Amino acid sequence: MNRRLIIIISLAVLLISAAFAFCAGRYEMNAGEVFEMLSAVISGKDISDNASLSNLKLVIFEIRLPRIAAALFVGSSLAIAGALMQGVFVNPLVSPKIMGVLSGASFGAALGMLCFTSWVFVQLSSFAFGMLGALLALLISRIYKSTSVLLLVLGGMISGAFFDALLSFVKLVADPNDQLAAIIFWLMGSLAIADNATVLFAGIPAFIVTVGLCFFGKALNVLSMGDDEAMTMGLNAGRMRIIILLLATFVSSLAVVMAGNIGWVGLIIPHIARMTIGPDNRYLLPLSAIFGGIFLLAADTVTRTVFTSEIPLGIITSIIGLPVFAFILKNTHKGWK
Amino acid sequence: MINVDNISYSYSAGRDVLKNVSFKINGGDIVSILGPNGCGKSTLMKIMMGLIKPKSGKVEIDGRSVHAMNRAEAARVLCYVPQNHISVFPYLVRDVVLMGTSAGKMWSSYGKHDFLQAEESLEALKISHLADRAYSALSGGERQLVLVARAIAQKSKIFFIDEPVSGLDYGNQYRLMDQILELSKNKLTFIITTHHPDHVFYLSGRAVLMKNGSVLKCGSVEEAVTSESLYELYGRYIKKCGLAS
């Protein structure tokens, strides 16, 4: 099938899933009411005296909208970061974890929960340490005056191990009655904390950069042929690798800020996209972002509708991810022939 | 014209890989660089392509230092066919050849002209039938041809080819060299490293003989590649004899 067509169809599926997710949930609503409320909001009519309409407005705009937007932004950020890192490291087993981003951001968040009561500071700390994790990995590789793939991977592993150790220390000293539980729950990943402010300050920047990253496909193709080849085809390989890694780190840090530690998406979604559309990054990058969004939205919709109490998203992604992956593995023969 | 002027290089202090290497190459030449393992052939090639900076000396292409060019500029004058290249990702052959047209246009999508250029280069090597195959699933010989096609699509005048026949069977070795001879009719320059003296004669043109990081001999193949110079290179007495045509 035409590769552009696959992307357009996937985009349509994404929009339909988002519309469906708006209607799914424990608060019952019907299409007529939703339409009435929306037209009132658009025309600027005051509905504060109508209890059912203003409740509906609250549910849609304050609860479901930020949560759905966050699911889409987190999923697309993690998936495209994974696809980019697989290309940069020329290794399909790589995920955003490789650069120490997730370890850094997790430690940052845990430290934030220990020191601050305000959630904003926890998020800032998480973002800052996520970036710091990757910068430390880069710095370690620079000690050897090289940006070679091997040293970057080593740097990432060392940086990740360092922040994992710090995280363990924070867990050790955290108050087991409330702080430790909060940290553990957060580490399993959840979108329950996503509010409009989070979406505005973390989700929108992540989305903008993700859209920009979709256009790195041509350069990433050339880069993944090897350094000498890329250099003689007109690409400054070392510089491009750093730019891509920093941008991928940026979006994955923001994803952690919004939803905690969610595994699976950054590793497997790029594979599913590759099996669907082939390995050409010009198409793989946008499709990974779209599939990531759809997948996380679906997983989150399951967590908030099927179960009466909130199940951490990180658990659901891995559980429903397995059959999804098996199904696709059986039904496609692209990408790894 | 390429002017290699007094190049020296060492990976670690005290052990020189290249020592005062100088020679000139005219446009349209086929130049074979011959020498035993570890004589600095590959390093010299990387320096000539501007991939690594020499410790001293300079490489000029048409009067411009190759190390002063940015990568896009360099890619318009030179291209590179590596040896034994493998790709982890199974890109389509068509897409691999298209990559050759990317220089200076990394952020725009491929245009009609680029697709045409890719088609033409596949046709020139008579491998259009491979276009929709996965590059990583090809045999070594086919991959080598695809990389030559990619280099042709790049439309630069100077080809650097590292051990072009490594991994190819006897027939494919000569088929590839025939392609090189055919291409060189269009005023393209070829700089080729090789381990096979007989291939140097087949390609004729000029030869640079290297030993321990220095140029042993440089000149036309007939002059430079003699039984004596080959003995000096490999420690084996090799007798030159004519081939019945």
HADDOCK unambig.tbl for C-alpha pairs under 7 A between the chains (distance, minus, plus):
assign (segid A and resid 90 and name CA) (segid B and resid 88 and name CA) 6.66 0.50 0.50
assign (segid A and resid 218 and name CA) (segid B and resid 106 and name CA) 6.17 0.50 0.50
assign (segid A and resid 219 and name CA) (segid B and resid 106 and name CA) 5.60 0.50 0.50
assign (segid A and resid 222 and name CA) (segid B and resid 99 and name CA) 6.30 0.50 0.50
assign (segid A and resid 225 and name CA) (segid B and resid 87 and name CA) 6.35 0.50 0.50
assign (segid A and resid 228 and name CA) (segid B and resid 51 and name CA) 7.00 0.50 0.50
assign (segid A and resid 229 and name CA) (segid B and resid 80 and name CA) 6.84 0.50 0.50
assign (segid A and resid 231 and name CA) (segid B and resid 71 and name CA) 6.15 0.50 0.50
assign (segid A and resid 232 and name CA) (segid B and resid 71 and name CA) 6.89 0.50 0.50
assign (segid A and resid 232 and name CA) (segid B and resid 75 and name CA) 5.26 0.50 0.50
assign (segid A and resid 232 and name CA) (segid B and resid 79 and name CA) 5.74 0.50 0.50
assign (segid A and resid 232 and name CA) (segid B and resid 80 and name CA) 6.20 0.50 0.50
assign (segid A and resid 233 and name CA) (segid B and resid 75 and name CA) 5.29 0.50 0.50
assign (segid A and resid 233 and name CA) (segid B and resid 79 and name CA) 6.89 0.50 0.50
assign (segid A and resid 233 and name CA) (segid B and resid 100 and name CA) 6.15 0.50 0.50
assign (segid A and resid 233 and name CA) (segid B and resid 102 and name CA) 6.78 0.50 0.50
assign (segid A and resid 233 and name CA) (segid B and resid 103 and name CA) 5.66 0.50 0.50
assign (segid A and resid 234 and name CA) (segid B and resid 71 and name CA) 4.54 0.50 0.50
assign (segid A and resid 234 and name CA) (segid B and resid 72 and name CA) 4.00 0.50 0.50
assign (segid A and resid 234 and name CA) (segid B and resid 74 and name CA) 6.88 0.50 0.50
assign (segid A and resid 234 and name CA) (segid B and resid 75 and name CA) 4.86 0.50 0.50
assign (segid A and resid 234 and name CA) (segid B and resid 103 and name CA) 4.47 0.50 0.50
assign (segid A and resid 234 and name CA) (segid B and resid 104 and name CA) 6.44 0.50 0.50
assign (segid A and resid 235 and name CA) (segid B and resid 71 and name CA) 5.80 0.50 0.50
assign (segid A and resid 235 and name CA) (segid B and resid 72 and name CA) 6.58 0.50 0.50
assign (segid A and resid 236 and name CA) (segid B and resid 71 and name CA) 6.05 0.50 0.50
assign (segid A and resid 279 and name CA) (segid B and resid 89 and name CA) 6.11 0.50 0.50
assign (segid A and resid 279 and name CA) (segid B and resid 90 and name CA) 6.29 0.50 0.50
assign (segid A and resid 279 and name CA) (segid B and resid 91 and name CA) 5.78 0.50 0.50
assign (segid A and resid 280 and name CA) (segid B and resid 91 and name CA) 6.10 0.50 0.50
assign (segid A and resid 335 and name CA) (segid B and resid 90 and name CA) 6.45 0.50 0.50
assign (segid A and resid 336 and name CA) (segid B and resid 90 and name CA) 6.46 0.50 0.50
